[in-house]
Amino acid sequence: MISKILLPAALMVLAIALGFWLAASGKPYKNSLFTPHKLLALAAVVLFVIKVVDMMKGSPAQPLIILLIVLACLSVLALFGTGALMSIQKNFSANWPLIHGLSVLALLGSSSGLIYLLR
């Protein structure tokens, strides 16, 4: 079971680590950090979706699983949206970094819950 999610989890950890490094490096973001951060996050999401779909085969659709999937999807949309806004804006008119950070926590919580329930 753990081996099924090891690669997406490792990619997510790398994306988060690069995100902290990116934030510490300040604006404007360096492409040498920003591009791998975006690509690792995208790869982690795609692989995680593939693994969750594979793990869901043969199991009944429970309301809590559906709720966690919806929360994970909303978190990913918020992460990609706020990441794009932070990359194009020189000054933050809204609190995009805070929303981005909270979305990471929501994604980690919902994906961990999904893995726990689907194991």
For each residue, the residues with C-beta under 8 A, 3 or more apart:
1: 4 5 119
2: 5 6
3: 6
4: 1 51 54 55
5: 1 2 8 9 48 51 115
6: 2 3 9 10
7: 10 11 47
8: 5 11 12 44 45 47 48 51
9: 5 6 12 13 44
10: 6 7 13 14
11: 7 8 14 15 40 41 43 44 47
12: 8 9 15 16 40 41 44 48 108 111
13: 9 10 16 17
14: 10 11 17 18 40
15: 11 12 18 19 37 40 41 44
16: 12 13 19 20 104
17: 13 14 20 21
18: 14 15 21 22 33 36 37 40
19: 15 16 22 23 37 104
20: 16 17 23 24
21: 17 18 24 25 33
22: 18 19 25 29 30 33 34 37
23: 19 20 97
24: 20 21
25: 21 22 29 30 33
26:
27: 90
28: 90
29: 22 25 33 34 86 87
30: 22 25 33 34
31: 34 35
32: 35 36
33: 18 21 22 25 29 30 36 37
34: 22 29 30 31 37 38 87
35: 31 32 38 39
36: 18 32 33 39 40
37: 15 18 19 22 33 34 40 41
38: 34 35 41 42 83
39: 35 36 42 43
40: 11 12 14 15 18 36 37 43 44
41: 11 12 15 37 38 44 45 79 80 83
42: 38 39 45 46
43: 11 39 40 46 47
44: 8 9 11 12 15 40 41 47 48
45: 8 41 42 48 49 76
46: 42 43 49 50
47: 7 8 11 43 44 50 51
48: 5 8 12 44 45 51 52 111
49: 45 46 52 53
50: 46 47 53 54
51: 4 5 8 47 48 54 55
52: 48 49 55 56 69 114 118
53: 49 50 56 57
54: 4 50 51 57
55: 4 51 52 59 118 119
56: 52 53 59 61 65 118
57: 53 54
58:
59: 55 56 118
60:
61: 56 65 66
62: 65 66 117
63: 66 67
64: 67 68 113 117
65: 56 61 62 68 69 114 117 118
66: 61 62 63 69 70
67: 63 64 70 71
68: 64 65 71 72 110 111 113 114 117
69: 52 65 66 72 73 110 114
70: 66 67 73 74
71: 67 68 74 75 106 109 110
72: 68 69 75 76 106 107 110 111 114
73: 69 70 76 77
74: 70 71 77 78 106
75: 71 72 78 79 103 104 106 107 110
76: 45 72 73 79 80 107
77: 73 74 80 81
78: 74 75 81 82 99 100 103 106
79: 41 75 76 82 83 100 103 104 107
80: 41 76 77 83 84
81: 77 78 84 85
82: 78 79 85 86 96 97 99 100 103
83: 38 41 79 80 86 87 100
84: 80 81 87 88
85: 81 82 88 89 94 96
86: 29 82 83 89 92 96 97 100
87: 29 34 83 84
88: 84 85
89: 85 86 92 93 96
90: 27 28
91:
92: 86 89 95 96 97
93: 89
94: 85 99
95: 92 98 99
96: 82 85 86 89 92 99 100
97: 23 82 86 92 100 101
98: 95 101 102
99: 78 82 94 95 96 102 103
100: 78 79 82 83 86 96 97 103 104
101: 97 98 104 105
102: 98 99 105 106
103: 75 78 79 82 99 100 106 107
104: 16 19 75 79 100 101 107 108
105: 101 102 108 109
106: 71 72 74 75 78 102 103 109 110
107: 72 75 76 79 103 104 110 111
108: 12 104 105 111 112
109: 71 105 106 112 113
110: 68 69 71 72 75 106 107 113 114
111: 12 48 68 72 107 108 114 115
112: 108 109 115 116
113: 64 68 109 110 116 117
114: 52 65 68 69 72 110 111 117 118
115: 5 111 112 118 119
116: 112 113 119
117: 62 64 65 68 113 114
118: 52 55 56 59 65 114 115
119: 1 55 115 116
